[in-house]
Amino acid sequence: MEKTANGLVAYAIAQLGRPYWYGTFGQGANESLHQQKKNQYPNQYAWEYLPEEAGLKVHDCVGLVKGYLWGESTEDTNPVYNAQQDKSANGMYAACPVKGDISTMPEIPGVLVFKNHHMGVYVGNGEVVEARSRRYGVVKTKLTDRAWKNWGYCPYISYEQPAGKSITMELPVLKKGAKGDTVKAMQLLLLGYGYTMGDYGADGSFGGATDRALRAYQGENALDADGSCGRKTWSKLLGLE
């Protein structure tokens, strides 16, 4: 089953009001799981197992995304673990192919939002669903109320765009001399297509090696080989056309 941004939003919303358990990703709560996680993360499980939570799906912050990726439905309590997608919140941000400062976040439900060691799912209308903590559980909060620092596209799902709107409209035109996370995202995409930057790699700095790699990619993909990553080049890199 294809995993999509709209599907992630629906999954996250369906989990509202359910408990937060550190290190979980949509399993059904039971005493055995609690003991397993308590042995694994003793500092996170100072609280005792609550029988009234039995059978409820439980998640931590990044587990909210994993639960969608690894489960068959919003109610599936037996998600299938996938080691390749097993990231911490910070690791998920690092894996996002396109990302940036929260001030540049596109208005696209399903975008992930981040602050240090924590993340949530933007669901539209200025709201985020997050597995916030043991105290709060899975809650809906205002984007502007929680001091989010960054946003990113989840690397494991596809993003359907609202009519007349494109991801590429939100991305800056990059040229030699540019620096930052968006440059790094472009470099990672080029590397994924086999265009290397020599010893520099994805360092977030658009220098000569990146310029040569980008021009080579453009020339081999029916694009103007001008060394400028604009809408058409972004669309090709992101597989949108």
Disulfide bonds with the S-S distance in Angstrom:
none
